[in-house]
Amino acid sequence: MTTEKRVCVSCNDDITSSTKSVEFKCPNCGEVIRRCGRCRKTMVKWVCKCGFEGP
């Protein structure tokens, strides 16, 4: 069984076992966006592959 590595789109940290991380779809294209708790808390900007930016 292979576990998919999940990384924060803002800082590229591994969030596979993080409890404070979130996963949602980009409102522009539907690509899955993953964010760690630290980047969420400090409101680090994220950019989707389609170019959409979020806080």
Buried (B, 14 or more C-beta within 10 A) or exposed (E): EEEEEBBBBBBEBEBEEBEEBBEEEBEEEEEEBBBBBBBBEEEBEBEBEEEBEBE
